[in-house]
Structures are given as C-alpha cells and as structure tokens.
Amino acid sequence: MSFQFKPAIREQVGLIIGLAGGTGSGKTYSAMELAAGISGDRPFAVIDTEAGRAKHYADQFRFDHGDLAPPFSPEHYAEAILAADAAKYPCIVVDSMSHEWAGEGGVLEMQEDELERMAGKDWEKRERVKMAAWIKPKMQHKKMVQRLLQIRAHLILCFRAEEKIEMVREDGKMKIVPKVTLTGINGWVPVCEKNLPFELTTSFLLTADAPGMPKPIKLQQQHKSMFALDKPIDKESGKRVAAWAAGGAITEDELDTMCMSMDVTTVKALEVAFGLAYTRAKSVKDDKAMKKLKSTYDAHKKALEAGTI
C-alpha cells in the first residue's frame, strides 16, 4: 500500500502544557483553572503524587482524583496517564511530574540502582560505568514521553522548580549569581529531565512574586493567542486552548473566544491575535467569522490608536 497525503486540517489536537514553579507560585491552582476552562461542563482528571494535596481544591473545581504512589518510575506515570486518557477525560492534570525525575523510584534513583548493580562499592569502576548506568533509566523516560505524545486528552504537567545558583568570575572576583540554563528564568529551574520542557507543546515558569503569571519557557507563535502574559492563567486561557485545538467548524463559542483574544494592549499583540484567528476562519472558509473578526480587529485597533484603551 502506498503512503498517502491529504490536506492538513487542525482538528482535535491534543496539547501537552507544562507549568513549573516553586512554593507559592500558583502552579497547582493555575493548572486547575486551565483544566476547568478546557473541560467546560465535564470533569477533568487529576493524578496526584503529593498525598492527596490536590483535594484541597475539590470545593473550587470539578475533577476526579487519583493517587499515584511510589515507585515514581516513567512507566508508572505512563500507565496512570494512559488510564485517564482511556477513560475519555478531556483534560488530565499531573501534579507533580517532578517525582518522575527526582522522586522515590524516579529516574535519578533508577540510575543509582543501575550504578550499584554494575559496580557495587568499587568506586573506580563506578566512575567508569557512570554514563552507562544512565542508559536504561533514560530509555524508560524517552519511552514515556513518546507514549504521552500519542494521547488524545489535553495534558497539563506540573513541575516543582528550585532556585539554583552558580559561581562566576567578574573583574577577577568570584561572584554568586542565578544559574543560567535553557529552561530556567532568573535562576529558577524546573525539576525534570533537562529537555522535557521543550518536548511539550508549550511550557511556562511561574514565580511566587507574581503567582499564576506565565513566563514562557517554550511558546510558539501559533499558541501565543491562548495565553495572556500580562495576567494570571485562568479559565479563559483554557477555553482558548480548547477552541484552538478543536479545529474543524467554528462554533459561536469559539468565535467569541477568538474575539476575546484580541483584547490586548498593543497593536503588535493585536495583529498577532487577529492573524491567528483570521487564518483559522479562512482555513474553513467561514465568511461570517472572517467578517466578525475583521470588524473586531478594526474597532480594537482604532481604540488603541486613539488611546481609549
């Protein structure tokens, strides 16, 4: 059978969103807000690795709760997430994903067990086989990531973040500064495999000085209209995520969400939001939606240029 191609249409796309933050950054609450907006009137699933702490939000959000106990191996995480996906939840929150890396039975502990198996207490041999001891744990981690990329539900992964520092030499003197990494912001670094935030559809860092305010780690152009970077993540962000991912025919609710995405404070941001929304309407040949979007754009641009908003 020959390989076939057909025109690409964005339709029922599953997104994987990462939220990382330290204590007081609002990552769990933000994940719940986002999931509630995505799920609408349906419950979402929460996979809880922190002894039922997610239940503290049971009076504020509608969700089904599942405890994930040690060992926190990649395979154990994948099984729990795939079970939630098989149950047809529209959105799955995992709080916290950091245990897969640094928790009991997680990747770091798996590597240490491999090192012990390969070299025991022979410290010279341990040094020689240190890199080889990473092979099995990292292969399990990669296998888990590949399985997550296949699920149909929207997935929100919460990560702890830790403040890291490093010593640098400036003007001949050693100085302590926030550690610079590809995934860190101002020294705050997600606790996870270093490449995982870039495997996700989009990922953000949250900080305690501005709870819930998303600071992008990875945010591609086509997803920028879903998240307002000047205010905390909320249910409206979730609604925009769900509308964009659904694709297909444009509903009235999705059109309203598209128009709301143009409630921005700069012409540049307006043009980005309008361009994404208009391209979406044009792709399904929805003349009514294109006309309404253009009208909304013109009115908002006029107000911005007049300084009335």
PASEBA-1860 file (N, C-alpha, C; in nm, 3 decimals):
! residues 309
1> MSFQFKPA> 0.085/-0.120/0.000/0.000/0.000/0.000/0.088/0.124/0.000 ~ 0.061/0.219/-0.089/0.143/0.339/-0.099/0.108/0.438/0.012 ~ 0.206/0.516/0.051/0.186/0.620/0.152/0.106/0.733/0.090 ~ 0.005/0.783/0.163/-0.084/0.884/0.107/-0.078/1.014/0.186 ~ -0.102/1.125/0.119/-0.111/1.256/0.181/-0.248/1.316/0.153 ~ -0.292/1.405/0.242/-0.416/1.479/0.219/-0.399/1.616/0.284 ~ -0.481/1.714/0.247/-0.466/1.848/0.303/-0.472/1.847/0.455 ~ -0.380/1.920/0.518/-0.374/1.924/0.665/-0.481/2.017/0.720
9> IREQVGLI> -0.557/1.967/0.816/-0.658/2.047/0.885/-0.639/2.027/1.034 ~ -0.623/2.137/1.109/-0.610/2.126/1.254/-0.745/2.084/1.311 ~ -0.748/1.968/1.374/-0.875/1.915/1.425/-0.847/1.818/1.539 ~ -0.907/1.844/1.656/-0.895/1.758/1.774/-0.748/1.728/1.807 ~ -0.671/1.835/1.819/-0.529/1.823/1.852/-0.512/1.818/2.004 ~ -0.438/1.719/2.052/-0.409/1.711/2.195/-0.285/1.792/2.228 ~ -0.292/1.876/2.331/-0.180/1.960/2.372/-0.121/1.911/2.503 ~ 0.010/1.928/2.519/0.077/1.897/2.646/0.138/2.027/2.697
17> IGLAGGTG> 0.090/2.073/2.812/0.129/2.203/2.867/0.202/2.182/2.999 ~ 0.318/2.244/3.014/0.396/2.234/3.136/0.390/2.361/3.218 ~ 0.366/2.346/3.350/0.368/2.459/3.443/0.467/2.427/3.554 ~ 0.571/2.505/3.567/0.673/2.483/3.670/0.677/2.601/3.765 ~ 0.700/2.572/3.892/0.709/2.681/3.988/0.745/2.632/4.126 ~ 0.796/2.724/4.207/0.828/2.693/4.347/0.706/2.712/4.435 ~ 0.727/2.700/4.565/0.619/2.719/4.662/0.560/2.859/4.648 ~ 0.427/2.866/4.644/0.360/2.995/4.637/0.351/3.055/4.499
25> SGKTYSAM> 0.391/2.980/4.396/0.388/3.034/4.260/0.253/3.017/4.193 ~ 0.165/2.935/4.253/0.031/2.916/4.199/0.021/2.813/4.089 ~ 0.117/2.721/4.082/0.115/2.627/3.969/-0.003/2.530/3.975 ~ -0.036/2.478/4.095/-0.148/2.384/4.104/-0.280/2.453/4.074 ~ -0.301/2.570/4.134/-0.426/2.643/4.110/-0.436/2.683/3.962 ~ -0.327/2.727/3.904/-0.327/2.766/3.761/-0.360/2.646/3.673 ~ -0.305/2.529/3.709/-0.334/2.408/3.632/-0.482/2.373/3.641 ~ -0.540/2.391/3.760/-0.683/2.363/3.779/-0.769/2.461/3.698
33> ELAAGISG> -0.733/2.589/3.700/-0.806/2.689/3.623/-0.801/2.655/3.474 ~ -0.682/2.623/3.426/-0.663/2.590/3.285/-0.744/2.466/3.248 ~ -0.739/2.363/3.333/-0.812/2.239/3.307/-0.963/2.261/3.308 ~ -1.010/2.346/3.400/-1.154/2.374/3.407/-1.202/2.445/3.281 ~ -1.121/2.538/3.230/-1.157/2.607/3.107/-1.158/2.515/2.988 ~ -1.063/2.423/2.983/-1.056/2.326/2.874/-1.175/2.231/2.878 ~ -1.211/2.186/2.999/-1.310/2.079/3.014/-1.454/2.127/3.007 ~ -1.477/2.256/3.030/-1.613/2.307/3.025/-1.699/2.247/3.136
41> DRPFAVID> -1.812/2.186/3.098/-1.901/2.130/3.200/-1.870/1.984/3.234 ~ -1.758/1.933/3.184/-1.717/1.795/3.214/-1.607/1.795/3.320 ~ -1.598/1.690/3.402/-1.488/1.683/3.499/-1.356/1.651/3.430 ~ -1.247/1.700/3.488/-1.115/1.661/3.440/-1.052/1.565/3.541 ~ -0.943/1.503/3.504/-0.876/1.406/3.591/-0.752/1.470/3.652 ~ -0.725/1.436/3.778/-0.602/1.481/3.845/-0.528/1.357/3.895 ~ -0.404/1.342/3.852/-0.315/1.238/3.901/-0.224/1.304/4.003 ~ -0.240/1.264/4.129/-0.180/1.334/4.243/-0.068/1.249/4.303
49> TEAGRAKH> 0.053/1.303/4.303/0.167/1.232/4.362/0.202/1.285/4.501 ~ 0.122/1.380/4.551/0.159/1.450/4.674/0.060/1.427/4.786 ~ 0.027/1.298/4.806/-0.053/1.255/4.922/-0.187/1.326/4.931 ~ -0.253/1.345/4.819/-0.389/1.399/4.819/-0.400/1.549/4.829 ~ -0.291/1.622/4.809/-0.297/1.768/4.823/-0.389/1.833/4.721 ~ -0.406/1.769/4.606/-0.495/1.826/4.505/-0.639/1.835/4.555 ~ -0.675/1.751/4.652/-0.812/1.751/4.705/-0.844/1.881/4.777 ~ -0.742/1.960/4.812/-0.767/2.089/4.875/-0.850/2.180/4.784
57> YADQFRFD> -0.850/2.151/4.654/-0.922/2.233/4.557/-1.056/2.172/4.516 ~ -1.099/2.068/4.587/-1.220/1.996/4.548/-1.346/2.081/4.555 ~ -1.346/2.184/4.640/-1.464/2.271/4.651/-1.467/2.379/4.543 ~ -1.355/2.396/4.473/-1.346/2.503/4.374/-1.355/2.453/4.230 ~ -1.321/2.325/4.209/-1.317/2.272/4.074/-1.381/2.134/4.070 ~ -1.432/2.098/3.954/-1.494/1.967/3.936/-1.394/1.873/3.869 ~ -1.342/1.777/3.948/-1.245/1.684/3.893/-1.252/1.549/3.965 ~ -1.202/1.447/3.898/-1.188/1.314/3.956/-1.043/1.295/3.994
65> HGDLAPPF> -1.022/1.237/4.112/-0.889/1.234/4.172/-0.834/1.092/4.177 ~ -0.704/1.079/4.146/-0.637/0.950/4.157/-0.501/0.968/4.220 ~ -0.470/0.887/4.321/-0.339/0.892/4.386/-0.238/0.808/4.309 ~ -0.123/0.865/4.283/-0.011/0.791/4.224/0.095/0.776/4.332 ~ 0.116/0.652/4.377/0.211/0.624/4.484/0.343/0.576/4.427 ~ 0.450/0.578/4.509/0.579/0.525/4.462/0.566/0.379/4.422 ~ 0.653/0.330/4.333/0.767/0.400/4.274/0.723/0.494/4.163 ~ 0.790/0.608/4.157/0.754/0.709/4.057/0.836/0.689/3.929
73> SPEHYAEA> 0.829/0.571/3.875/0.903/0.539/3.753/0.831/0.598/3.632 ~ 0.903/0.620/3.522/0.838/0.667/3.400/0.725/0.575/3.356 ~ 0.745/0.446/3.369/0.643/0.350/3.329/0.517/0.365/3.413 ~ 0.534/0.389/3.544/0.420/0.405/3.635/0.339/0.530/3.598 ~ 0.410/0.639/3.568/0.343/0.761/3.524/0.265/0.737/3.394 ~ 0.330/0.672/3.298/0.265/0.648/3.169/0.138/0.566/3.186 ~ 0.142/0.464/3.273/0.024/0.380/3.295/-0.092/0.463/3.350 ~ -0.064/0.551/3.447/-0.170/0.633/3.508/-0.229/0.729/3.405
81> ILAADAAK> -0.144/0.793/3.326/-0.191/0.891/3.227/-0.270/0.822/3.117 ~ -0.222/0.708/3.071/-0.294/0.635/2.966/-0.428/0.583/3.017 ~ -0.436/0.548/3.145/-0.564/0.504/3.202/-0.665/0.619/3.203 ~ -0.618/0.739/3.238/-0.707/0.856/3.237/-0.750/0.889/3.095 ~ -0.660/0.876/3.000/-0.694/0.902/2.859/-0.797/0.801/2.809 ~ -0.780/0.674/2.849/-0.875/0.569/2.808/-1.013/0.593/2.865 ~ -1.019/0.663/2.980/-1.147/0.695/3.044/-1.215/0.817/2.981 ~ -1.151/0.875/2.877/-1.209/0.983/2.796/-1.222/1.116/2.870
89> YPCIVVDS> -1.134/1.141/2.967/-1.134/1.275/3.028/-1.085/1.376/2.924 ~ -1.146/1.493/2.918/-1.100/1.593/2.820/-0.964/1.651/2.855 ~ -0.931/1.650/2.984/-0.805/1.708/3.029/-0.752/1.628/3.149 ~ -0.621/1.612/3.156/-0.556/1.538/3.264/-0.449/1.627/3.326 ~ -0.456/1.647/3.457/-0.354/1.724/3.530/-0.267/1.625/3.608 ~ -0.136/1.638/3.595/-0.042/1.558/3.673/0.031/1.652/3.768 ~ 0.015/1.628/3.898/0.076/1.715/3.999/0.135/1.626/4.111 ~ 0.264/1.600/4.106/0.366/1.669/4.030/0.441/1.571/3.940
97> MSHEWAGE> 0.486/1.621/3.826/0.564/1.540/3.733/0.710/1.531/3.776 ~ 0.752/1.615/3.870/0.892/1.618/3.912/0.936/1.488/3.979 ~ 0.841/1.416/4.039/0.877/1.290/4.105/0.930/1.188/4.004 ~ 0.887/1.199/3.877/0.936/1.106/3.775/1.087/1.118/3.759 ~ 1.140/1.235/3.788/1.284/1.257/3.777/1.355/1.240/3.912 ~ 1.302/1.306/4.016/1.376/1.313/4.142/1.305/1.249/4.260 ~ 1.197/1.175/4.237/1.124/1.112/4.346/1.167/0.968/4.371 ~ 1.103/0.906/4.468/1.131/0.767/4.504/1.100/0.676/4.384
105> GGVLEMQE> 1.202/0.606/4.336/1.183/0.520/4.219/1.188/0.592/4.087 ~ 1.220/0.724/4.090/1.229/0.803/3.969/1.360/0.780/3.894 ~ 1.383/0.857/3.791/1.497/0.834/3.701/1.631/0.845/3.774 ~ 1.647/0.946/3.861/1.774/0.960/3.933/1.801/0.839/4.021 ~ 1.698/0.791/4.090/1.714/0.674/4.176/1.737/0.548/4.093 ~ 1.673/0.540/3.977/1.695/0.426/3.888/1.839/0.421/3.841 ~ 1.897/0.538/3.811/2.036/0.542/3.768/2.130/0.498/3.880 ~ 2.098/0.539/4.002/2.181/0.499/4.117/2.172/0.348/4.139
113> DELERMAG> 2.053/0.292/4.122/2.037/0.146/4.135/2.117/0.073/4.028 ~ 2.117/0.127/3.905/2.195/0.068/3.797/2.345/0.073/3.828 ~ 2.387/0.184/3.884/2.527/0.201/3.920/2.568/0.101/4.028 ~ 2.479/0.082/4.122/2.505/-0.016/4.230/2.511/-0.157/4.174 ~ 2.422/-0.188/4.080/2.421/-0.321/4.020/2.547/-0.347/3.938 ~ 2.594/-0.245/3.867/2.706/-0.261/3.776/2.843/-0.259/3.847 ~ 2.852/-0.183/3.958/2.984/-0.164/4.018/2.989/-0.183/4.169 ~ 2.873/-0.191/4.234/2.873/-0.209/4.379/2.946/-0.095/4.448
121> KDWEKRER> 3.037/-0.129/4.538/3.114/-0.028/4.612/3.253/-0.005/4.554 ~ 3.276/-0.057/4.435/3.404/-0.036/4.367/3.401/0.105/4.306 ~ 3.460/0.202/4.377/3.445/0.342/4.339/3.513/0.375/4.207 ~ 3.623/0.309/4.177/3.688/0.332/4.048/3.601/0.282/3.933 ~ 3.542/0.164/3.953/3.455/0.109/3.849/3.328/0.192/3.835 ~ 3.277/0.241/3.947/3.157/0.325/3.943/3.179/0.448/3.855 ~ 3.301/0.504/3.866/3.332/0.622/3.785/3.337/0.585/3.637 ~ 3.387/0.465/3.606/3.399/0.423/3.466/3.263/0.395/3.402
129> VKMAAWIK> 3.170/0.340/3.482/3.041/0.298/3.426/2.928/0.398/3.453 ~ 2.963/0.515/3.505/2.861/0.614/3.543/2.770/0.649/3.425 ~ 2.827/0.674/3.308/2.747/0.711/3.192/2.663/0.593/3.143 ~ 2.720/0.473/3.147/2.646/0.355/3.103/2.525/0.329/3.191 ~ 2.534/0.368/3.319/2.423/0.346/3.412/2.302/0.433/3.380 ~ 2.320/0.534/3.293/2.208/0.619/3.254/2.125/0.558/3.141 ~ 2.175/0.458/3.072/2.110/0.409/2.951/1.969/0.360/2.976 ~ 1.951/0.266/3.069/1.817/0.211/3.094/1.720/0.315/3.150
137> PKMQHKKM> 1.759/0.395/3.252/1.665/0.495/3.303/1.621/0.596/3.196 ~ 1.719/0.644/3.115/1.682/0.744/3.015/1.600/0.684/2.901 ~ 1.622/0.558/2.870/1.540/0.491/2.770/1.396/0.480/2.818 ~ 1.377/0.448/2.947/1.241/0.443/3.002/1.175/0.580/2.997 ~ 1.252/0.683/3.030/1.198/0.820/3.026/1.156/0.856/2.884 ~ 1.240/0.828/2.786/1.208/0.859/2.646/1.087/0.782/2.598 ~ 1.075/0.657/2.641/0.959/0.576/2.603/0.831/0.637/2.660 ~ 0.838/0.686/2.786/0.721/0.750/2.847/0.681/0.874/2.768
145> VQRLLQIR> 0.779/0.958/2.732/0.749/1.080/2.657/0.682/1.047/2.524 ~ 0.733/0.946/2.455/0.673/0.908/2.327/0.529/0.860/2.344 ~ 0.501/0.792/2.453/0.364/0.746/2.478/0.272/0.864/2.510 ~ 0.324/0.963/2.582/0.242/1.079/2.616/0.206/1.160/2.492 ~ 0.296/1.162/2.395/0.270/1.237/2.272/0.156/1.178/2.190 ~ 0.115/1.056/2.224/0.010/0.988/2.148/-0.129/1.001/2.209 ~ -0.140/1.056/2.330/-0.271/1.059/2.394/-0.359/1.167/2.330 ~ -0.490/1.150/2.342/-0.585/1.241/2.280/-0.632/1.352/2.374
153> AHLILCFR> -0.627/1.328/2.505/-0.668/1.430/2.601/-0.564/1.542/2.605 ~ -0.605/1.658/2.653/-0.509/1.764/2.682/-0.442/1.730/2.815 ~ -0.312/1.750/2.822/-0.234/1.708/2.937/-0.163/1.829/2.997 ~ -0.180/1.849/3.128/-0.113/1.958/3.198/-0.020/1.896/3.302 ~ 0.108/1.920/3.286/0.210/1.863/3.375/0.262/1.973/3.467 ~ 0.251/1.952/3.598/0.305/2.046/3.695/0.443/1.998/3.741 ~ 0.537/2.090/3.749/0.673/2.059/3.794/0.710/2.151/3.911 ~ 0.779/2.097/4.009/0.842/2.184/4.107/0.957/2.257/4.039
161> AEEKIEMV> 0.986/2.376/4.087/1.105/2.448/4.039/1.190/2.483/4.161 ~ 1.320/2.480/4.144/1.412/2.511/4.252/1.503/2.625/4.209 ~ 1.541/2.707/4.306/1.630/2.819/4.278/1.775/2.770/4.279 ~ 1.844/2.789/4.166/1.981/2.742/4.151/2.076/2.861/4.138 ~ 2.197/2.845/4.192/2.298/2.949/4.181/2.427/2.889/4.126 ~ 2.516/2.976/4.081/2.647/2.931/4.035/2.751/3.038/4.064 ~ 2.877/2.998/4.066/2.986/3.091/4.090/3.047/3.133/3.957 ~ 3.061/3.262/3.937/3.125/3.314/3.817/3.233/3.414/3.857
169> REDGKMKI> 3.330/3.433/3.770/3.436/3.530/3.797/3.407/3.660/3.723 ~ 3.401/3.769/3.796/3.380/3.900/3.737/3.483/3.996/3.794 ~ 3.557/4.062/3.705/3.661/4.157/3.746/3.760/4.094/3.844 ~ 3.792/3.968/3.817/3.891/3.900/3.899/3.838/3.847/4.031 ~ 3.709/3.865/4.057/3.650/3.817/4.182/3.541/3.716/4.154 ~ 3.524/3.619/4.245/3.418/3.520/4.234/3.287/3.580/4.287 ~ 3.181/3.556/4.212/3.051/3.613/4.247/2.943/3.508/4.234 ~ 2.847/3.508/4.328/2.734/3.415/4.323/2.622/3.480/4.242
177> VPKVTLTG> 2.574/3.410/4.138/2.469/3.463/4.052/2.365/3.355/4.027 ~ 2.243/3.392/3.984/2.143/3.290/3.946/2.196/3.203/3.833 ~ 2.174/3.074/3.843/2.222/2.980/3.743/2.150/3.002/3.610 ~ 2.226/3.001/3.502/2.169/3.019/3.368/2.153/2.883/3.303 ~ 2.030/2.848/3.266/2.001/2.725/3.193/1.902/2.756/3.082 ~ 1.884/2.661/2.990/1.790/2.681/2.880/1.645/2.685/2.929 ~ 1.615/2.616/3.039/1.478/2.610/3.088/1.453/2.700/3.209 ~ 1.558/2.760/3.263/1.543/2.841/3.384/1.522/2.988/3.354
185> INGWVPVC> 1.461/3.057/3.450/1.442/3.201/3.442/1.481/3.260/3.577 ~ 1.576/3.353/3.576/1.625/3.415/3.699/1.669/3.312/3.803 ~ 1.728/3.203/3.754/1.780/3.101/3.844/1.681/2.994/3.885 ~ 1.552/3.012/3.854/1.452/2.911/3.888/1.447/2.807/3.776 ~ 1.467/2.680/3.813/1.482/2.573/3.715/1.383/2.461/3.745 ~ 1.304/2.415/3.647/1.213/2.303/3.669/1.288/2.176/3.709 ~ 1.230/2.101/3.801/1.289/1.974/3.844/1.236/1.866/3.750 ~ 1.315/1.834/3.649/1.277/1.734/3.550/1.396/1.709/3.459
193> EKNLPFEL> 1.383/1.613/3.370/1.486/1.591/3.269/1.502/1.720/3.189 ~ 1.625/1.760/3.162/1.652/1.895/3.113/1.584/1.929/2.980 ~ 1.555/1.829/2.897/1.493/1.856/2.767/1.340/1.847/2.769 ~ 1.283/1.797/2.879/1.139/1.772/2.880/1.054/1.895/2.852 ~ 1.084/2.014/2.910/1.000/2.131/2.879/0.992/2.164/2.732 ~ 1.093/2.123/2.653/1.092/2.150/2.509/1.023/2.040/2.430 ~ 0.996/1.925/2.494/0.920/1.818/2.430/0.771/1.851/2.431 ~ 0.729/1.940/2.521/0.588/1.972/2.538/0.542/2.070/2.431
201> TTSFLLTA> 0.410/2.083/2.416/0.356/2.180/2.322/0.398/2.321/2.362 ~ 0.382/2.350/2.490/0.422/2.479/2.544/0.449/2.462/2.693 ~ 0.536/2.546/2.748/0.569/2.534/2.891/0.601/2.671/2.949 ~ 0.569/2.686/3.077/0.584/2.815/3.145/0.646/2.796/3.283 ~ 0.712/2.901/3.330/0.759/2.908/3.467/0.672/3.008/3.542 ~ 0.632/2.973/3.663/0.556/3.063/3.750/0.643/3.093/3.872 ~ 0.633/3.215/3.924/0.715/3.253/4.039/0.628/3.312/4.150 ~ 0.678/3.303/4.272/0.599/3.344/4.389/0.576/3.494/4.395
209> DAPGMPKP> 0.661/3.573/4.328/0.641/3.718/4.330/0.527/3.762/4.239 ~ 0.483/3.672/4.150/0.370/3.701/4.060/0.294/3.570/4.036 ~ 0.222/3.520/4.136/0.157/3.388/4.125/0.066/3.377/4.004 ~ 0.084/3.269/3.929/-0.002/3.242/3.815/0.035/3.312/3.686 ~ 0.128/3.407/3.692/0.168/3.482/3.572/0.266/3.398/3.491 ~ 0.230/3.362/3.368/0.314/3.270/3.291/0.436/3.338/3.227 ~ 0.554/3.284/3.257/0.678/3.329/3.195/0.722/3.218/3.099 ~ 0.720/3.242/2.968/0.740/3.134/2.872/0.879/3.070/2.877
217> IKLQQQHK> 0.879/2.938/2.881/0.999/2.859/2.855/0.996/2.820/2.708 ~ 0.882/2.769/2.664/0.858/2.739/2.523/0.718/2.789/2.487 ~ 0.710/2.877/2.390/0.580/2.929/2.345/0.592/2.963/2.198 ~ 0.537/2.879/2.112/0.547/2.901/1.969/0.442/3.000/1.921 ~ 0.466/3.055/1.803/0.382/3.162/1.751/0.235/3.125/1.746 ~ 0.204/3.002/1.703/0.064/2.963/1.685/-0.011/2.945/1.816 ~ 0.062/2.945/1.928/-0.003/2.926/2.058/-0.010/3.054/2.141 ~ 0.050/3.163/2.091/0.060/3.285/2.171/-0.076/3.346/2.204
225> SMFALDKP> -0.173/3.330/2.115/-0.304/3.391/2.140/-0.380/3.322/2.252 ~ -0.336/3.205/2.295/-0.407/3.131/2.400/-0.376/3.184/2.540 ~ -0.258/3.247/2.556/-0.212/3.283/2.689/-0.180/3.432/2.697 ~ -0.248/3.501/2.788/-0.215/3.641/2.815/-0.097/3.642/2.911 ~ 0.013/3.704/2.872/0.134/3.703/2.955/0.134/3.815/3.058 ~ 0.031/3.902/3.053/0.026/4.014/3.148/-0.077/3.993/3.259 ~ -0.130/3.871/3.271/-0.223/3.841/3.380/-0.217/3.691/3.410 ~ -0.265/3.648/3.528/-0.256/3.507/3.566/-0.334/3.416/3.471
233> IDKESGKR> -0.287/3.294/3.459/-0.358/3.191/3.383/-0.495/3.170/3.445 ~ -0.599/3.163/3.362/-0.734/3.145/3.415/-0.815/3.055/3.322 ~ -0.944/3.042/3.353/-1.032/2.954/3.274/-1.042/3.001/3.129 ~ -1.035/3.132/3.107/-1.042/3.183/2.970/-0.925/3.132/2.887 ~ -0.808/3.120/2.949/-0.694/3.061/2.878/-0.726/2.919/2.836 ~ -0.790/2.844/2.928/-0.829/2.706/2.896/-0.930/2.700/2.783 ~ -1.024/2.793/2.783/-1.123/2.795/2.675/-1.057/2.823/2.540 ~ -0.958/2.913/2.541/-0.887/2.942/2.416/-0.807/2.822/2.368
241> VAAWAAGG> -0.747/2.750/2.462/-0.672/2.628/2.428/-0.766/2.527/2.363 ~ -0.882/2.504/2.426/-0.978/2.405/2.376/-1.031/2.445/2.238 ~ -1.059/2.574/2.220/-1.113/2.620/2.092/-1.010/2.604/1.981 ~ -0.886/2.641/2.009/-0.782/2.630/1.906/-0.758/2.484/1.869 ~ -0.752/2.398/1.970/-0.719/2.257/1.947/-0.833/2.182/1.877 ~ -0.957/2.225/1.900/-1.071/2.154/1.843/-1.070/2.160/1.690 ~ -1.032/2.276/1.637/-1.028/2.290/1.491/-1.165/2.267/1.430 ~ -1.168/2.215/1.305/-1.293/2.186/1.238/-1.377/2.311/1.221
249> AITEDELD> -1.509/2.296/1.222/-1.601/2.408/1.205/-1.592/2.502/1.324 ~ -1.609/2.631/1.299/-1.603/2.731/1.405/-1.739/2.744/1.471 ~ -1.742/2.723/1.604/-1.867/2.740/1.678/-1.879/2.885/1.725 ~ -2.000/2.921/1.771/-2.020/3.057/1.822/-1.931/3.083/1.943 ~ -1.918/2.983/2.031/-1.833/2.999/2.149/-1.687/3.021/2.108 ~ -1.641/2.945/2.007/-1.503/2.961/1.963/-1.482/3.098/1.900 ~ -1.581/3.144/1.825/-1.570/3.276/1.762/-1.563/3.385/1.869 ~ -1.646/3.371/1.974/-1.640/3.466/2.085/-1.502/3.465/2.150
257> TMCMSMDV> -1.445/3.344/2.166/-1.311/3.331/2.226/-1.206/3.396/2.138 ~ -1.219/3.380/2.006/-1.126/3.443/1.913/-1.131/3.595/1.927 ~ -1.251/3.648/1.936/-1.266/3.793/1.951/-1.207/3.841/2.084 ~ -1.229/3.761/2.189/-1.174/3.797/2.320/-1.022/3.797/2.319 ~ -0.961/3.711/2.234/-0.815/3.704/2.229/-0.755/3.835/2.178 ~ -0.836/3.919/2.116/-0.789/4.047/2.065/-0.802/4.159/2.167 ~ -0.838/4.125/2.290/-0.845/4.224/2.398/-0.705/4.243/2.456 ~ -0.619/4.308/2.379/-0.478/4.326/2.415/-0.446/4.475/2.422
265> TTVKALEV> -0.322/4.506/2.462/-0.289/4.646/2.489/-0.189/4.707/2.391 ~ -0.145/4.630/2.292/-0.054/4.687/2.191/-0.100/4.644/2.052 ~ -0.067/4.726/1.953/-0.105/4.696/1.815/-0.036/4.568/1.768 ~ 0.089/4.549/1.808/0.163/4.429/1.767/0.093/4.303/1.817 ~ 0.053/4.303/1.946/-0.017/4.187/2.002/-0.151/4.167/1.933 ~ -0.218/4.278/1.900/-0.345/4.271/1.830/-0.328/4.205/1.693 ~ -0.224/4.244/1.621/-0.201/4.188/1.488/-0.172/4.038/1.494 ~ -0.098/3.996/1.598/-0.070/3.852/1.615/-0.199/3.776/1.642
273> AFGLAYTR> -0.279/3.826/1.738/-0.404/3.759/1.774/-0.500/3.754/1.655 ~ -0.512/3.865/1.584/-0.601/3.870/1.468/-0.552/3.775/1.358 ~ -0.423/3.776/1.331/-0.369/3.691/1.226/-0.397/3.544/1.250 ~ -0.378/3.500/1.375/-0.403/3.359/1.406/-0.551/3.325/1.393 ~ -0.637/3.414/1.446/-0.781/3.389/1.441/-0.832/3.392/1.296 ~ -0.787/3.491/1.220/-0.835/3.506/1.082/-0.789/3.389/0.994 ~ -0.666/3.345/1.015/-0.615/3.230/0.941/-0.699/3.106/0.969 ~ -0.737/3.091/1.095/-0.822/2.978/1.136/-0.957/2.984/1.063
281> AKSVKDDK> -1.020/3.102/1.062/-1.150/3.118/0.995/-1.138/3.098/0.845 ~ -1.030/3.149/0.788/-1.009/3.137/0.644/-0.987/2.991/0.604 ~ -0.922/2.913/0.691/-0.890/2.774/0.657/-1.016/2.689/0.641 ~ -1.126/2.730/0.709/-1.252/2.654/0.697/-1.356/2.732/0.617 ~ -1.309/2.839/0.551/-1.394/2.918/0.460/-1.520/2.970/0.529 ~ -1.502/3.022/0.653/-1.614/3.075/0.729/-1.621/3.227/0.708 ~ -1.698/3.270/0.608/-1.707/3.412/0.575/-1.764/3.495/0.690 ~ -1.862/3.438/0.760/-1.924/3.510/0.871/-1.821/3.537/0.981
289> AMKKLKST> -1.742/3.437/1.013/-1.640/3.453/1.117/-1.534/3.553/1.074 ~ -1.491/3.545/0.946/-1.389/3.637/0.898/-1.438/3.781/0.906 ~ -1.565/3.802/0.873/-1.621/3.938/0.877/-1.627/3.991/1.020 ~ -1.669/3.906/1.113/-1.677/3.950/1.253/-1.539/3.976/1.311 ~ -1.442/3.890/1.278/-1.306/3.909/1.328/-1.246/4.039/1.275 ~ -1.269/4.066/1.148/-1.216/4.190/1.088/-1.279/4.312/1.154 ~ -1.409/4.305/1.181/-1.477/4.416/1.246/-1.422/4.439/1.388 ~ -1.402/4.329/1.462/-1.347/4.338/1.597/-1.206/4.397/1.593
297> YDAHKKAL> -1.126/4.349/1.498/-0.989/4.398/1.483/-0.989/4.549/1.454 ~ -1.070/4.592/1.358/-1.072/4.733/1.321/-1.112/4.821/1.439 ~ -1.213/4.778/1.514/-1.261/4.857/1.627/-1.155/4.864/1.737 ~ -1.088/4.752/1.764/-0.988/4.750/1.871/-0.865/4.831/1.831 ~ -0.825/4.821/1.704/-0.709/4.897/1.658/-0.737/5.047/1.666 ~ -0.857/5.086/1.626/-0.895/5.227/1.632/-0.890/5.279/1.776 ~ -0.938/5.195/1.870/-0.938/5.235/2.012/-0.794/5.244/2.065 ~ -0.709/5.152/2.023/-0.568/5.155/2.066/-0.501/5.282/2.015
305> EAGTI> -0.522/5.313/1.888/-0.457/5.431/1.829/-0.511/5.560/1.887 ~ -0.635/5.557/1.932/-0.694/5.677/1.994/-0.658/5.689/2.142 ~ -0.599/5.581/2.196/-0.560/5.582/2.337/-0.675/5.567/2.434 ~ -0.788/5.513/2.388/-0.905/5.498/2.476/-0.903/5.367/2.552 ~ -0.807/5.277/2.523/-0.793/5.153/2.600/-0.644/5.130/2.628
END
